[in-house]
Amino acid sequence: MKPILYSYRRCPYAMRARMALKYAGIELEHREIDLRNKPQSMLLASPKGTVPVLCVDGIVLEQSLEIMQWALGKSDPDGWGLVDHSIAQTWIEKNDGPFKILLDQYKYPNRYLDLQSEKVLSAVNDLMLIPMETSLQDSQYLLGSKMTWVDVAIFPFIRQFAMVQPETFNTLPFPLTKKWLDKQIESALFLSVMDKYPTWSD
């Protein structure tokens, strides 16, 4: 049987998992879910009820980074996994931790009425965008001259952030980060994992 991937098109966690699976050439059954009506088969496999979920060879991978690493373990033709793991971990912990919190605050201001969007934006700049711009001064990608799994893991979240207030993002003084983002958005890999699927139902 092919691996089964439960996914949601616009979820950044699912995006990075889909990109890694596509890059590794993994053939799979894609099951696009409705977040408001999650299929029972997914909930039985993964009661936490969030995507992505990969069911393969009798195991269930419930975290996007686990799925990425599993895919790279199967095939890594361009050496995405050849990175300094301590530096990679620092970027991922920053992205998946405090930056994700700031992203939610920026994206859903009505949920955080005590926060000012300008202060959230300033915090994002200090935490993520300034360090990214600094890293990209020396190379095209975050960890060097070649794209790695770290670029792919972080990209969907930066994309989501840029889409919240595009006009504001365009005024930010981070040309290299914008170029990096555009390169990912326009890549054949990203475009190939953004096809629309009918909603899966059991």
C-alpha positions as CSV (number, residue, x, y, z in Angstrom):
1,M,0.0,0.0,0.0
2,K,1.1,3.6,-0.7
3,P,1.7,5.8,2.3
4,I,-1.4,7.8,3.3
5,L,-1.0,11.5,3.9
6,Y,-3.8,13.5,5.7
7,S,-3.2,17.1,4.8
8,Y,-4.8,20.5,4.5
9,R,-3.7,22.7,1.6
10,R,-3.1,26.0,3.4
11,C,-1.5,24.6,6.6
12,P,2.2,25.5,6.8
13,Y,3.0,22.4,8.7
14,A,1.4,20.3,6.0
15,M,3.1,22.3,3.3
16,R,6.6,21.6,4.5
17,A,5.8,17.9,4.9
18,R,4.3,17.7,1.3
19,M,7.4,19.5,-0.1
20,A,9.8,17.0,1.6
21,L,7.7,14.0,0.4
22,K,7.6,15.3,-3.1
23,Y,11.3,16.1,-3.2
24,A,12.1,12.6,-2.0
25,G,9.9,11.1,-4.7
26,I,7.5,9.4,-2.3
27,E,4.3,8.2,-4.0
28,L,1.4,8.5,-1.7
29,E,-2.3,8.7,-1.3
30,H,-3.3,12.3,-0.6
31,R,-6.3,12.8,1.6
32,E,-7.3,16.4,1.9
33,I,-9.4,17.0,5.0
34,D,-12.0,19.4,6.1
35,L,-10.8,20.9,9.4
36,R,-14.4,21.3,10.6
37,N,-15.3,17.7,9.8
38,K,-12.2,15.6,10.2
39,P,-12.4,12.0,8.9
40,Q,-12.8,9.3,11.5
41,S,-9.9,7.3,9.9
42,M,-7.5,10.2,10.6
43,L,-8.7,10.6,14.2
44,L,-8.3,6.9,14.8
45,A,-4.8,7.0,13.5
46,S,-4.0,10.3,15.2
47,P,-6.4,11.4,18.0
48,K,-4.7,14.8,18.3
49,G,-6.6,15.7,15.1
50,T,-4.1,18.0,13.4
51,V,-2.3,17.7,10.1
52,P,-0.1,16.5,8.6
53,V,-0.4,12.8,9.5
54,L,1.4,10.2,7.5
55,C,0.5,6.5,7.8
56,V,3.2,4.3,6.4
57,D,4.3,0.7,7.0
58,G,2.2,0.3,10.0
59,I,3.4,3.4,11.8
60,V,1.9,6.9,12.2
61,L,4.0,10.0,11.9
62,E,2.1,12.9,13.5
63,Q,4.6,15.7,13.3
64,S,5.6,17.6,10.2
65,L,9.3,17.5,11.1
66,E,9.2,13.7,11.6
67,I,7.6,13.4,8.2
68,M,10.3,15.5,6.6
69,Q,13.1,13.5,8.2
70,W,11.4,10.2,7.3
71,A,11.2,11.4,3.7
72,L,14.8,12.5,3.6
73,G,15.8,9.1,5.1
74,K,14.3,7.5,2.0
75,S,15.8,9.8,-0.5
76,D,17.8,13.0,-0.4
77,P,19.2,13.6,-3.9
78,D,20.4,17.2,-3.4
79,G,21.7,16.7,0.2
80,W,19.0,18.7,2.1
81,G,20.0,16.9,5.2
82,L,23.7,17.7,5.1
83,V,23.6,20.6,7.6
84,D,25.0,21.6,10.9
85,H,22.4,20.1,13.1
86,S,22.9,22.5,16.0
87,I,22.4,25.5,13.7
88,A,19.4,23.9,12.1
89,Q,17.9,23.1,15.4
90,T,18.3,26.8,16.5
91,W,16.4,28.0,13.4
92,I,13.6,25.4,13.8
93,E,13.1,26.0,17.5
94,K,12.9,29.8,16.9
95,N,10.4,29.3,14.0
96,D,8.2,26.7,15.6
97,G,8.3,28.3,19.0
98,P,8.2,32.1,19.5
99,F,7.8,33.0,15.9
100,K,4.7,30.9,15.5
101,I,3.2,32.6,18.5
102,L,4.0,36.0,17.1
103,L,2.6,34.9,13.7
104,D,-0.7,33.9,15.3
105,Q,-0.8,37.3,17.2
106,Y,-0.2,39.1,13.9
107,K,-2.6,37.1,11.9
108,Y,-5.5,37.1,14.4
109,P,-5.4,40.6,16.1
110,N,-9.0,40.2,17.2
111,R,-7.9,37.4,19.5
112,Y,-5.2,39.5,21.1
113,L,-6.8,42.8,21.7
114,D,-4.2,43.8,24.3
115,L,-1.4,43.6,21.7
116,Q,-0.5,46.3,19.2
117,S,0.3,45.0,15.7
118,E,3.2,47.4,15.4
119,K,4.9,45.9,18.5
120,V,4.2,42.3,17.2
121,L,5.8,43.3,13.9
122,S,8.8,44.8,15.7
123,A,9.2,41.5,17.6
124,V,9.0,39.5,14.4
125,N,11.7,41.7,12.9
126,D,14.1,41.2,15.8
127,L,13.4,37.5,16.3
128,M,13.3,36.3,12.7
129,L,13.6,38.7,9.8
130,I,16.7,40.6,10.8
131,P,18.6,37.3,11.5
132,M,17.4,35.9,8.2
133,E,18.5,39.0,6.3
134,T,21.9,38.7,8.0
135,S,22.3,35.1,7.1
136,L,21.3,35.7,3.5
137,Q,24.0,38.4,3.0
138,D,26.5,35.6,2.8
139,S,24.6,33.0,0.8
140,Q,21.4,32.3,-1.1
141,Y,19.9,30.1,1.6
142,L,19.7,30.1,5.4
143,L,22.5,27.6,5.9
144,G,24.7,28.1,2.9
145,S,24.8,28.1,-0.9
146,K,22.3,25.2,-1.2
147,M,18.7,24.8,-0.2
148,T,18.3,22.5,2.8
149,W,15.4,21.1,4.8
150,V,15.6,24.1,7.1
151,D,14.7,26.6,4.3
152,V,11.7,24.3,3.4
153,A,10.6,24.0,7.0
154,I,10.6,27.7,7.7
155,F,9.4,29.0,4.3
156,P,5.7,28.3,4.7
157,F,5.5,30.3,7.9
158,I,7.4,33.3,6.4
159,R,5.0,33.1,3.4
160,Q,2.0,33.1,5.8
161,F,3.4,36.1,7.7
162,A,4.0,38.0,4.4
163,M,0.4,37.3,3.3
164,V,-1.2,38.9,6.4
165,Q,-0.4,42.4,5.4
166,P,1.3,42.3,2.0
167,E,1.6,46.1,1.7
168,T,3.3,46.3,5.1
169,F,5.6,43.4,4.3
170,N,6.7,45.0,1.0
171,T,7.8,48.1,2.8
172,L,10.1,46.2,5.2
173,P,13.9,46.7,4.6
174,F,14.7,43.0,4.0
175,P,15.4,42.6,0.2
176,L,17.3,39.4,0.5
177,T,14.6,37.8,2.6
178,K,12.0,38.8,0.1
179,K,14.1,37.4,-2.7
180,W,14.5,34.2,-0.8
181,L,10.8,34.0,-0.2
182,D,9.9,34.7,-3.8
183,K,12.3,32.0,-4.9
184,Q,10.5,29.5,-2.8
185,I,7.0,30.6,-3.8
186,E,7.9,30.4,-7.5
187,S,9.7,27.1,-7.3
188,A,8.5,24.1,-9.2
189,L,8.6,22.1,-6.0
190,F,6.2,24.4,-4.1
191,L,3.9,24.8,-7.0
192,S,3.7,21.0,-7.4
193,V,2.4,20.5,-3.8
194,M,-0.3,23.2,-4.0
195,D,-2.7,21.4,-6.3
196,K,-6.3,21.4,-5.0
197,Y,-7.8,18.0,-4.0
198,P,-11.4,17.1,-3.3
199,T,-12.2,16.8,0.4
200,W,-11.6,13.2,1.6
201,S,-14.4,11.5,3.4
202,D,-14.4,8.0,4.9
